[in-house]
Amino acid sequence: MRYHFGIPEYVIYISHIVFGAFFVYVGYYKKMNKQIATGLLILGALAIAYHMHLFLIVKSHFGGYELFSQNKKDGLMKIN
């Protein structure tokens, strides 16, 4: 699957994960209102978790690797 202008989906997911990590960093290390910092920490952690989940699900369904297969020794199985 490709996004607008032909950008691959993994680029979108990885950029969202990086932005989530940036929000966690800003919320944790920058001096600001405690409620805003807490909100940034929570939203950043949720963004990381959600987009990592999507990244793994999309890769396992669309030609990627199934991570929890017990059919192979290394735990990875190519999906046809």
N, C-alpha and C positions, 0 to 999 in steps of 0.2 A: 504494500500500500504506500502511496506517495501523497504528500500534502501539496498545497499550492506551490507553483513554480517548480514542481518535481523534487521537492526536498524529501529525502527518505525519512521514514517514521522514527528510526533510531536517533537521528539528529535532534528531532523535536523532543523525544523522551529524555535524552541525555541533557539537553539544554534546560529542561524543566527541573531535572534532578539537581543540576548545578545551581540554578536560581534558588531552589529550596534550601540547598546547603548555604548559599549566601545569606538568605533570610535567617537561618539558624545562627550563623556567625554574627550578623548584625544584632540580632536580638540578645545574644549572649554577651558579646564583648563591648558593644557601644553603650555609652551612658545616655539613658533616656528615661522617659516615664516608665515605671514598672509595668503598667498595664499594656503599653505598646510593646515593650520588650517581650512580655509573656505571649502576646498575640503573635508576634513575629516568630518566636520559637515554635509555637504550636502550628501555625500555618506552614512554616518551613518544613517541620517534621512530617506533617501530613502530605505536603507536596512531594517530598522525597519518597515516602511510603507508597503513595498512590501511583506515581509515575514509574517507580520501579516495578510495582505490581503489573501495570499495563505493559511495560517493556517485556517482562517475562512471559505474560500471557500471549501477547501478539507474536513474540518470537516462537513460542511453542506451537501456535496454531498455523502460522504462515511460513512454513519452510525453515523454521529454526530448530532448536533442540529441546527435547522434553527433559526437564531437569531431574525428575523424580522417577525415572524408568528403572526397573529392576531387571531388564532383559540384557543389559550390557554390564561389563565389569566396572567401567568407570562412571556409571550412573547417567551417561548421556546417550540418547538414541536419536538418530536422524529420523525425522517425520517425513513421510513421502506424500 
